[in-house]
């Protein structure tokens, strides 16, 4: 997982008014969206293969 500082750099000026907790929550949501997107893409590309289980973003 990216650090709060790295997330702030990626967000740029948009992160100036956010607390560390808000940046962390935003990053968690991005990771969750990425997990769902990756899982769906793998299902479409490899329909006959079982997917490995993934942990939730809060477990990272």
Secondary structure by P-SEA (a helix, b strand, c coil): cccaaaaaaaaccccccccaaaaaaaaaaaaaaaaaaaaaaaaaaccccccccccccccc
